[in-house]
Each structure stands twice: as C-alpha cells, then as structure tokens.
Amino acid sequence: MRSRPWIFVPLVLAALAALPVIVKSEYLLGILSVCFIYGIWAASWDFMSGLTGRENFGHALFIGAGAYTSAFLNARFALNPWWGLPAGAAMAVLLALVIGFPTLRLRGPYFALAMLAAATIMQRLTLIFWQYSGGEEGIPGLDPLLNSKIGIYYLCLAALVLTTAALLLLARSHGGLLLRGIRGDEAACQAAGIDVTFYKIAALVVSAACAGMGGVLYAHYQEAVTPDVFSVALSISIIIMVYVGGIGTIYGPAVGAILLALLPELLRGLGQYRLWAYSVVLIFILFFAPGGLVAPLWRRAVGLAR
C-alpha cells in the first residue's frame, strides 16, 4: 500500500518516453525539452537553497557560466559541443567556490546579495567585452548536441531524471540530513562540531554543477547564447518555480518548473491576455498553496495509500 503512489512515477516516465512516438509535433517536443531544462535548474537551486535555507538570488550566474563556456569553446575553438558539459560544469563550480568561500561563512543576506550582484556583473561584462562575447547578440551558430529534435528531447528528459534522482539521493543521505539541520538551527550544528561552512559550500558546488550543465543543454538547444542567461528575471523565475513545486523536496521544484514553463504555451490561445492569465494563476497558487502545489499533493497521495 505504501508503494502504490510510486507506481505513477514509472508510468509518467513511460508516457513521456512514448510521447515522441505518439505526437509528431517537433514544436511540442522542443517546448517540452526546454521545460525539462527548467526542471534541472529548479531542482539544482532547491538542493542548495531549499535544504540549507540560504537563498540564492543569482542562480542564473551558474546557468550563464555553463552556457557561455560551452558556446565559447564551440564557436571559437570548434570544440565538440559534448565537451561543453564538463567544461561548463567546471566553470560554474569555480564561480561557486570563489563566491561561496567568503560569503557562506557569514550570516545574514550576504550570500544572496553576492550572488545577485555576481550575476548582474557577469551580464554587464558580456556587453563590455563584446569582442569576445558577441555583446547583445551573443554567440550564435552553435552546434547542436544531437541533430534531431527527438534525440534532444530524450537527452533533456534523461538529464532531468538523472539529475533529480541524484539530488534526491544526496538530499536523503547523511550529508543531506546535515544540510536540513543547518537550515533548522545552524548554531546548534556548529556547537555539535559540524563543519557547517564545508557542507554549505559542498551543496553550492553540486547545485552549480547541475545548473551549469543545464545551461550547456539550453545553449546548444537554442544554438545560440545571449546575455539573458545571466538575467535576474531568470533567477527569479526559477525561485518562483521552486516555491510552486514545494521548496526543500527536489522533485517538487522539478515538476513545478515543467508545469510553469509549459503554462504560457497552454494559455497561448488567450492572445494578449495570456500574461494576465498567467499572473492570476501564479498568484492564486502562491496565495492558496504557500507550501507549494506539487509536493503537498504527492504527500497527500502517499498518505491516502497508507
């Protein structure tokens, strides 16, 4: 009885895997591919900020770092785009270490403000050094990771499933429990002899690596990268997706991101009222479901099955 709700997980994955066979629309497959990438970004944000309580207002920094690193290697050095995945993750991790070491040792909003400032600065630098970054036009003409829309769809789906599963395992490990303890009472964890700073930086590194790889997937799906990947709007959108899904659950933000990224397409028939309808739906969810939408519904389904 307790395992009954989990039956829906492989069923949903099987349905998503069979979708390209049933639906021949490359446009829909492309939209869903982007939704899966947003799911990776939301789950990676939740692993650090949702578990530790240290909110990251500049998650786009890691996304843009991965995207621009891979784009630069591919466009300037004609490097195979698959090498961009480890390179983009490595660059995101490097930035996480540079920012995390000084700021995560402090209490208060310093980490959130530092991340927000870093993402804004990086976006500005792409405009200042336009000779290398392409300025506002970015870097176009990137090679796709795969040459078919169906292949990219399966790649993004597999990346989302593997990333979410890995982050869930880490969240439920001993280290994940310590991260939740840090969120609950950081002073008590320090008094117990736990190296709080180490675990927070480790969580940030994992979060950055996943976000960076998601940025690489996004850049090569679009076959271009622009300064918008560093935007504050992208970071805020990811945070909203996390809260809609259910903060601190990993799987909730991943599903919530897919739903919110897909919602504008579902509302496309409303024309000029689409943005208004999207805002109303979003406010309605956040007001009547402050604990999120996806994770609480899943917990209720698990409770009914017991």
Secondary structure as GFF3:
##gff-version 3
##sequence-region A 1 306
A	DSSP	three_ten_helix	4	7	.	.	.	ID=ss1
A	DSSP	alpha_helix	8	22	.	.	.	ID=ss2
A	DSSP	alpha_helix	26	45	.	.	.	ID=ss3
A	DSSP	pi_helix	46	50	.	.	.	ID=ss4
A	DSSP	alpha_helix	51	52	.	.	.	ID=ss5
A	DSSP	alpha_helix	60	77	.	.	.	ID=ss6
A	DSSP	three_ten_helix	81	83	.	.	.	ID=ss7
A	DSSP	alpha_helix	84	103	.	.	.	ID=ss8
A	DSSP	alpha_helix	110	128	.	.	.	ID=ss9
A	DSSP	alpha_helix	130	133	.	.	.	ID=ss10
A	DSSP	three_ten_helix	135	137	.	.	.	ID=ss11
A	DSSP	beta_strand	139	140	.	.	.	ID=ss12
A	DSSP	alpha_helix	149	171	.	.	.	ID=ss13
A	DSSP	alpha_helix	174	184	.	.	.	ID=ss14
A	DSSP	alpha_helix	186	191	.	.	.	ID=ss15
A	DSSP	alpha_helix	196	222	.	.	.	ID=ss16
A	DSSP	beta_strand	224	225	.	.	.	ID=ss17
A	DSSP	three_ten_helix	227	230	.	.	.	ID=ss18
A	DSSP	alpha_helix	232	245	.	.	.	ID=ss19
A	DSSP	alpha_helix	251	266	.	.	.	ID=ss20
A	DSSP	three_ten_helix	268	273	.	.	.	ID=ss21
A	DSSP	alpha_helix	274	288	.	.	.	ID=ss22
A	DSSP	alpha_helix	294	305	.	.	.	ID=ss23
###
